């Protein structure tokens, strides 16, 4: 692919945000400019490239938030799906231009104080999206390397915009195009263009709650027994009380701090203080929440009209549900309650005959589960207390070596560390690896860690 | 093979075409693709996406296809053949 790649022949590139998000309540103009600045800086920090923001129409990299068909041959498809694209360097008029789909829910630092943000696309741009597309704008194509920011898929937040370090794979590829930046930075300006010397400041957030300490009743992820666990849209959700934690597809905890269920899952009763079980329905991928004898159906993160309804809709007795998961082996939905389980066909919306059966048929898993889920490795996971059990493929017997601790394997707990009150206030300064990093303060402004 | 609706199959074929894994359908045969070409395209997509190469639209594959992503095709060779409008 390298032989096919084009690159800029000049080293000073101008950029401009030509059109801004039209309906975002979170992203003001200054924030967008700041995010773009920092996304470009990631690339210019390690190469001899220099990016300058300009005011005119002759910017090398024109950035637009646009919708649907915008006359470049690559129409956007509304929320989800394709979210942005950029033109490779070259002689074309549009070379380097970068377009973001304005139908997406672009956000940066969730108003909810967590990184869970909007459902359709929680892409704090500088953490991932702009990085990828500016990679295109300077000549990098997609790669299949797992560690690369140039993978075509959204991979989740990548951390503090000021401290982001490109994966080695990407460094090597961009060095092959432009070489390594030496210790002396270039200061020459491109001729005939105005520029700004100072980086824009990330300051126009309507309500930056990222520094708000966690609620007093927020549970400890390392010692909790979870109410429910589910794989939703490929990600893992751990629910406890009024809160949940979220893990990306590659099993990275999105935030050490939990998010309030009601701030993300819209439409559940305000007095609902916990849930029993959750699963993503095969077929239409709607999400089902269970509590007691009721269930709620969600389309994305918004509840459907007409809910809650009784769980007798599923053919279940009115005893409630401990656990539910969809078995990858047969795409059937399994409900567990005490020491019984049921098999349900979500495609036919019908309970299979011959159930309930005794949970002892699942050898090695305990009765009265907290919840269960399938995972993208093809295995099924059963959770109870602080432990979990793993069943591989179509096996109905627990794999050797289980149970194992949930906290250590899933939720970035080390030797079952506790989120003790005295450590909680520092959580905004903890990276997902558990390492401390200090507050970042320079040039008279402060940027908080975006990992929390 | 997992249960697939016609809608899922159509979505999968459309996705593979859009992102460069499946060449445009033969105009003589209309929208039909050979089974072999489809299998190879799915395997290529799975290989690029870091999934197990099963050659069928399994849950992991369909899940990855639903992931928000960049509009650019993944396969540069096919992109070249198609004229490489971007470059």
Contacts between the chains, C-beta under 8 A, distances in Angstrom:
chain1	res1	chain2	res2	distance
A	1	B	76	5.0
A	4	B	76	5.6
A	4	B	80	6.6
A	4	B	87	7.7
A	6	B	87	5.7
A	73	B	85	5.8
A	74	B	71	5.1
A	76	B	71	7.5
A	80	B	66	7.6
A	80	B	68	5.9
A	81	B	68	6.8
A	81	B	69	7.6
A	82	B	68	7.8
A	82	B	69	6.3
A	82	B	70	6.9
A	82	B	71	4.0
A	83	B	68	4.9
A	83	B	69	6.9
A	83	B	70	7.2
A	83	B	71	7.8
A	84	B	70	6.4
A	84	B	71	6.9
A	85	B	70	6.0
A	85	B	71	3.7
A	85	B	72	5.5
A	86	B	72	7.7
A	87	B	86	5.4
A	88	B	86	5.4
A	88	B	87	4.7
A	90	B	87	5.6
A	104	B	68	7.7
A	120	B	68	8.0
A	121	B	68	5.1
A	123	B	68	7.1
A	132	B	70	6.1
A	133	B	70	6.9
A	136	B	70	7.5
A	136	B	72	6.5
A	141	B	72	7.8
A	141	B	76	5.6
A	142	B	48	7.9
A	142	B	70	7.1
A	142	B	72	6.5
A	142	B	73	8.0
A	142	B	74	4.9
A	144	B	47	6.9
A	144	B	48	4.3
A	144	B	49	7.1
A	144	B	50	6.6
A	144	B	74	7.8
A	146	B	50	5.4
A	152	B	19	7.4
A	152	B	69	4.9
A	152	B	70	4.7
A	152	B	72	7.0
A	152	B	74	5.6
A	153	B	49	7.1
A	153	B	64	6.7
A	153	B	67	4.6
A	153	B	68	7.4
A	153	B	69	4.8
A	154	B	67	6.0
A	154	B	68	4.3
A	154	B	69	6.3
A	233	B	63	7.7
A	233	B	66	7.2
A	234	B	63	4.8
A	234	B	64	7.8
A	234	B	66	7.8
A	234	B	67	6.9
A	249	B	67	7.6
A	283	B	5	7.2
A	285	B	66	7.8
A	328	B	59	5.8
A	331	B	2	5.8
A	331	B	3	5.6
A	331	B	59	7.6
A	347	B	3	6.3
A	376	B	60	5.7
A	376	B	63	7.0
A	378	B	60	7.6
